[in-house]
Structures are given as C-alpha cells and as structure tokens.
C-alpha cells in the first residue's frame, strides 16, 4: 500500500511539473494568468500530497518518508513566499523581464520546481527499493 501511495505522489508531481506547467505557460498568452492558474493547481495538490505523505509516514516511518515530507513542506514555504512576492509585484507581465524583482521571482520559481522534481525522484526511489 505504501508503494502505491508513493507512486501516486510521484505521478502527481510529474503531471504537475512536466505537463500542466508546460501547457499553461506555453498556451496561455499572459504569464500572470498562467501563474494564477498554476498556483491554484499547486495549492490543491499540496493538500492532497500532504495527506498522502502523512499516510505514507504512518504506514512506514522511514528516512525517505521524513525527507519527502520535509521536501513538500519546503515547497509549501516557497509557494507562500512566492505568493507574497507576487502580491508586491502585481501584474508580472507589466514588469520588465530583467527587473531584479522578476528575476528573483523566476529564480524562486525554478528552485520550487527543482524541489518538486527532487521529491518525485525520492518517491520513485522509495517505490523501487
């Protein structure tokens, strides 16, 4: 059962990071709207993922489950930080691409995505071990 939960978690991350974000940011003309939609999807994912990881932790308390939970919590923190940064920016499409605040936002966004991918890889390792 725990491997099924970890596999579902890894699949959800793959879907969100590699499919949903790609489609949203390539097909929607404004980064502001695409980002708002992606943010709403992420916040819904966080609720489901946290429940999955808590169930996984209850079923199998291990180093992997602890690190997976820490990774998700780190991502939630980064998302809160990005949300507050976005509120100070306003419409990101109206800010110059090379403006320091937009570069900072983009960097944090990349770190957040990398953290999700790291968590996905850990979940896959958990399933395969």
N, C-alpha and C positions, 0 to 999 in steps of 0.2 A: 504493500500500500504506500509506503514512504517513497519508493522509487517512482510510483505513478504520480504522486504529488510533485516531486522534484522535476519529473519530466514535463508535466503540465506547466509548471512555473517557467522552465527553460523555454518551452514553446511559446508561452505568452510573451516573454521578453523578446524572443526572435521576431515574433509577429509585430510587436510594437516598434522596435528599433529599426528593423530592416525592411518592413513592408509599409506599415502605417505612416511612419515619419517620412519615408521616401515619397510615397504617393501624395501626402498632404503638401509637402514643401515643393514638389515638382508640379503639381496640378493646380494648386490654388495660387492666384496671382499675387496676393499680398502676404508677406511674412507675418504680419500682425494677426490676420485671421487664421492662417495655418497654425501659428503658435498657440493661439487661444484654443483651437480645437484639439491640438495635440496635448496641451496642458490638461484639458478636461478629461481626455482619454487616460492620461497618466495618473491623475488623481483617482480615477475609478479603479485603475489597475492596482495602485498601491493598496487600496482596501482589500481587494481580493488576494493579492500577493502576501500581505501581512498575515491574513488568516491562514493561507496555505503554509507559510513558513512556521507559524505558531503550531499548526497541526503536525508539521514535519518534526518540529523540535520536541513535541510531546511524544510522538511515536518513536523518535530516535534522537536522543540527546547526544550530539557529537560535535566535534570541532567544525565540520562542514556546515552543519545547521546553524551553529553560532555565527560563523563568518557570513553565511547567507543573510541572516537577519541583520547583522551589522552593516552589510553592503546595502541592503534595502533601506535601512534607517538613514544611512549616509546619503542615499539618493533622495529620500524624502526631505532631508535637511537642505540639500542643494536646490530642490524644487521650491521650497519655501523661500530660500534666498533669491532665486531667480524671479519668483513672483513679486517679491518686494522691489527688486531691481527693475523689473518691467513696469511696475506702477510708477516708479520715479522717471522712467524713460517716456512713457506714454506710447504713442504710435511709433513703433520701431521703424516703419517704412519712411518716416519723415526725418529720421536721424541718419546722418552721413554714415556710410558703410565703415569708414575708417575712424569714426569718432571713438575716443577712448572708452566711453560707456558701452557702446555697441560691441567693441572688441572684447571688453570684459564679459558682457552678456554671452557672446558667442563662445568664448573660452570656457565659461562655466557650463554652458550647454554641452559642449564636447566632453568635458570631464564627466558630466552626468550620464551621457550616453556610454562612455567608456566604462563607467562603474556598473551600469546595467549589463553590458556585454561581459564584463568580468564575472558578475553574478550568474549570468547564463552559463558561462564556461564552468564555473564551480558546480552549478546544478547538474550539468551534463557529466562531470566527473563523478558526482555523487551517484548518479544513475548507473554509470558504467562500472563502478567499483564493486 
